[in-house]
Structure formats: structure tokens, C-alpha cells
Amino acid sequence: MPDLVAIAQTGQAFVDSMRRAWDAGDAVLPVDSRLPAAGITALLEAMRPRRIIAIDGSSSALLESRATEPGDALVVPTSGSTGVPKGVVHTHSSIQASARSTSTALGVDPSHDRWLCCLPLSHIAGLAVVSRALTFDMPLEVHERFDADAVMRAAADGATLTALVPTALARIDAAAFRRIIVGGSAAPAYVPENCVMSYGMTETGSAVVFDGYALPGVQLRIVDDEIQVRGEMLLRCYRDGTDPRTADGWLATNDAGSIDGDGLLTVQGRRGDLIITGGENVWPAPVEAALELLASIAEVAVIGRPDDEWGQLVTAVVVPSDPAAPPSLDELRDAIRQSLPAFCAPRALELRKELPRTALGKVERRSL
């Protein structure tokens, strides 16, 4: 049976080791080298690879390994909404289906386009950039980390396509690329015309929606206000063998949303993020979007704190633009009342120096 090979390398070294593992028929477990030793140990114990390739390229055999199935390509760690590590199993077929879908939507020309990957290869977004290039045998440049100057040099040297998180997008000249996939967190206030906002997750093999519309080969539906996805790019199963798909192939995302008559998807957020205050439902995303327009706010996350009277208290966790002159709660409440119902206005304000974020820029709400 094929083995699972853990790879802790970064950049081009990771890609080279991954290709060798694939050539041998094995699947790959990307390991985030930024994890503390205890975190790496816990990941290896949960995923049970046969061996690990360290940052320096050395290989060590591991005990208590578990084989993979023929055709498996990746086991991608994800914590989902619970924080409990899981391994999402993707096959060569599913990652190629994802590559075909996104490339068709972007109008990729393998004979002229060139991919740049500057996202972490321990996450599906970075892996998907690599798989798109490999699927169509396209030129690929891989950076070990995001560096704005290096990204601009890559564009000057011929890179035409890349994927970025909003914070990275703000630090480059987007016009230097033909197309840019943007994802990982909420859309910025201004999105350049050559950029597409993406929606997807590890289980869907990266993006399945661009600018609100399903990609080729992707089906969407709403069941009890929850977004569900179907397509060949979905995972085969989790590492423990469980399959989250329905018998007819639909994946429940745990994201709340709606689809209008034109097929436009609106994502409201993780269902667990919903704040119920005084019997009213408040989604954090529109409140955050309204507050981010205030010049006094650099970053904001809206969460629900337990409260005896209201059930949950709408709470704005704010990084002020000027720590010496932070916004007041009244300022926040007034701003929200101008565009949203009064019950959406924060009833509490917490000031922070920074917000905890994942490598892809998403706020880690459970850490707030």
C-alpha cells in the first residue's frame, strides 16, 4: 500500500520532495515548520505518516504509521471550526479537477501564463497554486514566504498569475499581474478589476466560487441556510476514514449563506459565528465591514460574549489606527446605526494591539 510522507520543507524544496513522493506512488502530508515542536508531534501522531522529511532534507522513519489508498495525493491538516486537527484526503483526481476548474474560470493559457506561489504550502491555497501549474505543466515560481519586493520582481520577470490574502494584496501593485486570486479573509474595501474574490476550503480543494459565482464543474445549494457544495474537486475522506459527504456527493460546509435568482452566492459566515442577542441574529461580517470604514479602526473582529441579560453581547474587538486615540463605543454604535439595524450595534468594546490570525489571514475567533 502507498505510504504517507510528511514534508516540513518550504518553497521549491517542498515541491521537489512532493513530486518525488508522488512519483513513488505515495501521498504527502505538508507540515507547517512554524509549529512548535509539541504541535508537530501532535500532528504526526494524529496523521501517522510513514516518514518525515525535515527542513534540511533529511528523512526519518516514524513508528505506528498508517498507509494511504492508491490514488491519494495529499493529506492536508485543517482544524476546521473546532480546533481539533483533521487530515483532509485529496486524490490526484480531485486536485486536478480543482486545477481545471479554477484555470478555466481564470482563462489560463499554459503557453503564456506563469504562476507565482507565495502562500504557505502547509495550506490548501498554496498547494492549489502548485497543483495548477503542475497539472498543466506550466512555469512556476515558489517563494518561501510573502515578500512584497520579491513578488514585484517575480511579476517583472514574467509571473502573470498568483494568489494572495487581502493584507498581502494591499502591499503590492496588483496591476503587475494578469489575474490574482484573493481569499483567506473578508474582501478589502477596494478590489482591483484583475482580482477575483474566492470562496472555498480545504475540503473543496481550494476555490469553488469566484466573485460569488460557482466555478465550472461546481454545484451549489442551500439547505437550512447552510451552503453545500458538490463536484469532482471534493475530498475523498478524512484521514480517519470518515466521509463528510452525503450519499449523493454533497458536502455541508458549516457556512451560512444564500443564493439569489441569478446564482449569486452570499456567504454570511461560519454558522458558529452567529451572534444571538436579545433574540435577534447578528452576523459578524456586515458589522465588521461597516466598522472598517472608520478611520480610527485599523482592524476589527465582532464576536458574541456571554451575557445574562442579552444571551450574547455584540462585542467589537478593535485594533485602533492610533493607540493614543482609540474609538469610543458610542462612535462604533453610531456608525453601525447608519447602515444596519440598531440591534447590530456593539454593546462592548475591547481594544487590542493585534488580532490573532492564521497564516492565510483569517481571524482566529476562538482565540479572542
N, C-alpha and C positions, 0 to 999 in steps of 0.2 A: 504493500500500500504506500502511496506517496506520503512524504513527511511534511511537517510544518517547520519552516525555518524562520527564526526570529532575526531581524536585522536592525541593529542600533545605529548604523551609519547614516550619514546625511548626504545631501547633494548628489552629485554624479556617482559617487561611490555606492550609495544605496541603489541607484538604478542599475548599475553594473552587477551588483550582487543579486538583485531581484531577477534580472534576466538569466543569470546562471542557474538560479534555483528553478525558474520556470523551464529552462532547457532540460533540467534533470527530472522534470515532472512534479516538482514539489510546489507547495503553496508558501506564501510569505506572510509573516506577522511583523508589521512595522512597529518598532519600539521607539517611543519618544525619549531621546537621550537626555532631555531636560528633567525627566522624572528623577526624584530622589531614589537612592538605592532600594529603600523599602518598597517604593512604588513599582519599580521594575521587577523586584522579586514577586510581589503580589500578582502582577500581570502575567509573569511566566508561569506561576503556579496555577492561575486560572485558565490560561490558554494552552499550556502543556506542549510547547514546541519540542522538536527533536534536538535542535541545536540552536545556538545563538552566535551571530557574527557581531563582534564588538566593533566599537568605533574605529579601532586601529586595523580592522580587517581580519583579526584572528578569530578562529572558530572553536567553540567549546560545546561538547555534547552535554545534554541535560537528561536527568533521570525522569521517570514517570511521564514519558511523552505519550501523545495520542496521535495516530495517523489522521490524514485527511482523505477525502474522497477523490478519485480520479476526475480531473477537470477543474478542481478547486484552484483558484489563483491567489486570493487574498483572504486573510482573516484580520479585519480592521477593528481595533479596540474602540469602543464607544461607551460612554457612561449613561447615555440616554437622559431621562429626566429624574432618575432615582439615585445616580451616583454610583451604582453597582456596576463594575466593569463587565462588559459583554464583548464577544467577538462576533462581528458580522462577517459571514462567509460569502464571498463573491466568487463566482466561477469565471473562467476566461470568457465564456459566452456572455455573461451578464455585463462585464466591464467593457466588452467590445460593443454590446448593444447600446450602452450608455455613450460610448465614444461616437458611434454612428449617429445617435440621436442629437447630441449637442453639436456635432460638427455640421450636420445638415442644417440645423437651425441657424448656425453662425455663417453658413455659406463658405465653409473652409475649402481652400484649394490646396491640396497637398503638394502641388508642384511649385507653389509660390509662397504659401504661408509658413511661418516658423513659430513654434511655441516657446514661451518662456515660463518656467515654473519657479516661483519664489515663495510658495506656500509650504508649510511643513509637510513632509512626506509621511508623517505619522497620522495624517488625517486624510479623509477621502477626497477632499477638494484638491489637495496637492497630488495625490495618487491619480486622480482623474485626468489632470493635465498631462501627466506622463503617459497614461494609457491611451489618450487621444493621439499623441504623437506616435507611439509605438504601433497602434492599430493601423495607421495609415503610412507608416514608415516615413515620418516627417522629421525635419531637423528639430532638435530640442536642446535648449539651454537650461540647466538646472542650477539654481543658487542655493546655498546652504541656509540662507535667511534673507528676509527682505531688507534691502538697502536701496534707498531711492536713487542714489547716484548710479549704482550698478544696474538698476532697472533701466534707467535712461540710456546708459551705454549699450545695453542689450538691444534696445529699440533702434539706436543709431547703427548697430551692427547687423540689423535685419530682422529682429524679432517683431512679428506682427500681431501675435495673439498672446494674451496672458489672463490670469485670474487673480483678483485682489480682494481684500476686505476693504470696507469703506475708509478706514483710517489710513491705509496704505494708498488708496486712490487719491486721497487729498494731498499726498506728498509728491505726486508726480504730474507730468503733463500728459494727460490721457490721450491727447491728440497724436502722440508719437506712435500709437498702436492703431491697427485697423479695427480690432474688436477687443473688448475687455469684459470678462465675466466678473460680476461683483456679487458677493454673497458673504454669509457668515454672521451678519447682524443687520439691523434696520437700515433702510435706504438712506443715503445722505440727502440733505435738502436739495442739492443740485446733482443730477446725474447726466454726464455728457452724452451726446447722441450716439456715440460709438460704443457705449457701455450697455450691458443688459443686466438687470437685477434678477438674480436666480433664487429659486426655492428648491430645496432638496435636502437629503440627509444621508447618513452612512448607508442605511438600509436600501436607499434608492440608487446607490452607485453615484452619488453627486446630484447634479441639477436635473430636475424633471419639468421645471417650469421656468420660462424666461419672460420677464415683464408681465407676469400674471397669466400667461397662456401656456397650455401643455405643449411639450416638445413632441416631435414626430415619434410615433410608437408609444406614447404615454396616454393612459386614460385616467381621468379624474372623476370622482363623485363625492358627494357629501352625504354622510349617514349620521343622523342625530347630531348635526352641526360639526361633525368631525371629517376632516379631509382624508380620503382614501385614494390610493394610487395602484395602478396595475400596469405592467409592462415587462418586457424581457430583461430590463436592467435591474430588476429587484434581486435582492439577496436570495441565496438558496436556503439558508437557515442560520441560526446562531451556532456558536461553537459547541454548545451543549446539546445540539441536535434538534432543538425546538424550532418550529417553523411558525412565524407570526402571521403568515398569510392565511386568508380564508381558503376553503376548498376550491373556489373558483379563481384564486390568484390575487385577491385584493389585499393590500397592506393598509392597516389602520395606522395613521401617523401620530395620533395623540395631539394633533394640531387642530384647533378650531378654525373654521373658515366658511366661506360661501362662494357660490359660482353664479354669476348673472346670466341673463339670456344670451349673451354673446360669448359665453365660455370664459369670461374673465374671473380668475380666482383671486379672492381677497383672503389673506391669512391674518387671522386675529391674534394668534399666539398659541403657546402651549396651553392645553386645557387646564393644567395645574397652575398656570399663572393667573387665571381668572380671579379677580377680587370680588367678593360678595360683601357689600357694605350696606347695612340698613335695608337688606332685601333687594338692592339694586346690583346689577352686574357691571363691573368696570374692567375693561381690558387695558393692560398697561400701555400697549403700543401707541394708540392715539393720544393718550395723555403725555407720554414721553415726547412724541413728535411735536406737540404744542409747546411743551416747556423748553424744548431745544431751540426754539425760535428766540428765546430771551437771551440778550447779550450777556447777562450776568451768569449764565449757566454754560459750563464747558461740557459736562456730561451729566446724564441723569438716568436713573432707573426707578421705576414705580413698582412698588410691592405692597402686599397686604400684611399688616401686623395684627396679631390677635387683639381683640378689644371686647370687653364685657358688654358694652352698650351697642356697638355697631356690628359686632361679629368680626369684621376685619376693618382696619383703619387704612384708608388710602394714604400711603406714605411715599414721599419723594426723597430718594437718596441722591444728593446733589454734590457734584464737584464744581465749585464756583470758578468762574473765569478769573476773578481776583479774590484770593482768600481773605484779603483785608476788607473786602466789601461784598460779602455774600448776599444773595437774595433773601428776602423775608418770605415767610409763609403767606402773608397777605398778597405779596406780589405774585406768587405762584397761583394762588386761588383766583385772583383777578384775571390772570392770563387764561386760565382754563375756562372760566365762565364766558369768555368771549366767543368760544367755538364749540364747547361741549356742555352737556347738562351739568348743573351745579353739583350733583352727587359725585361727579368725576373729579372734582377739585380735591387736592391733597388736604388732609387734616393734620398731617405731621410732616416735618421737615428734618432730615438728617444730613449733616454735612460730612463729606469725606475728602481725603486728599486724592483718592483714585478709586475706580470701580474694579472689582475683580473680574478679569476677562479670560476667556480661553485663548488658545493660540490663534484661533480664527476670528477673534474679536467679539464673540458673544459674551454678554454679561452673565456671570455665574450667579444667578439669583439665589441659589441655595447657600451661597457664601455671604450674603448680605445680612 
